[in-house]
Amino acid sequence: MTLDLIIIGVAIALHPLPAMALILLLSGDRGVRKGLAFVLAWLASMVLVIGCVLLFTGGSPPREHTAPSTAALAVKLAIGLGLILFGAYKKRKEARPRAEPTWLGKMRNASGWSAAGMGVLLQPWGLVAAGAATVMNADLSHAVTWLTLLLYCLLSTSTFLAMELYATFRPARAGARLQALLHGITTHQDQAVVVLSLVVGFWLTGKSLYELT
């Protein structure tokens, strides 16, 4: 479970679309406050998803070779295949020019509540679902499990926390560097989505098939 969550957490942290949105928020008026609203809403939604899964499982993983454990593996397999198909679809569309979404250009002028809402809506929900399916195997009777889940949440939010802290404590430097980062992300966002989707998709699919057989 730990390695799965590390891979998924890194993929979530490196997803380009929410990073672009946060940089635009930070570059606007009262950007640090709006960025904080975004990050807190992002983290809260992740914690809520994990909490719902643990409430469903009771904090105990299903026994191996039972119907619940097989169902959990089937869900992970389906998510993995879905990510592979999505990555392949995005790969085919990579070369096609496309306009920037209109809502993205309005992020600089978003309100605090809108920023918080975007922190929830812009979650890469396919990857979040993969993390939720993995958390079904969590055994809360072990302290290391709590630590693993905490690290997963922090890892998934690490990129956004780093940008928020940088903009807070180094505002003069952060502006130019975050704009340069935004340009790089914008240029390579499709490639990043393809790579992240395929890596996580093939990992989940391969591991699920191995455990099912």
Residue, then its C-alpha position, 0 to 999 in steps of 0.5 A: m500500500t505504501l509504494d502505491l500511495i507514494i506513486i499516486g501522491v507524486a502523480i497528484a502533486l505534479h498534475p499541471l492543471p491545478a498548479m496552473a490555477l494556483i499560480l494564477l491565483l497567487s499572481g492576482d490581488r490578495g493572491v496569498r489569501k486566495g492561494l491558501a483557500f485553494v490549498l486548504a480546500w484541496l487538502a480538506s477534500m483529500v482528507l474527506v475522501i480518505g475518511c469516507v473510505l476508512l469509515f466504509t472499511g471500518g479501518s480494517p482491510p478486507r481479508e485476502h481472497t474474499a469477495p470484498s478484497t476481489a472487488a477492491l482489486a477490480v476497482k483498482l484494475a478498472i481505474g488503472l485501465g481508465l487512466i491508460l485509456f485517458g492517457a492514450y486519448k490525450k496522447r492522440k490530441e497532443a499535437r492539436p492546438r487548443a485554446e486556453p480554457t476561459w475560466l483559467g484566465k479568470m483565476r487572477n480575479a477569482s474570489g476567495w470562495s471561488a478559489a476554495g471551490m477550484g481547490v475541490l473541482l480541480q482535483p485529478w479525480g481519477l488519481v484521487a480515486a486510485g488513492a481511495a481504492t488503495v486506502m481500502n487496504a489500510d489497517l488503522s490498528h498499526a501506527v505506521t498506517w496513520l503515518t503513511l496516510l498523513l504522508y500521502c496527504l502531504l505528498s499530494t499537496s506538497t507542490f501547492l504548499a511549496m508555492e503558497l509558502y514561497a509566495t508568502f515568505r518571498p513575494a518579490r522573488a516568487g512573482a517572476r519565478l512562478q510566472a516562468l514556472l507557469h509558462g513551462i507548465t503551460t507548454h508541457q501540460d499535455q505531455a505531463v498529463v499523458v505521462l502521469s496517467l500512463v505511469v499510474g495506470f500501468w502500475l495499478t493495472g499490472k499490480s491488480l492483475y498480479e494480485l488477482t491471479 
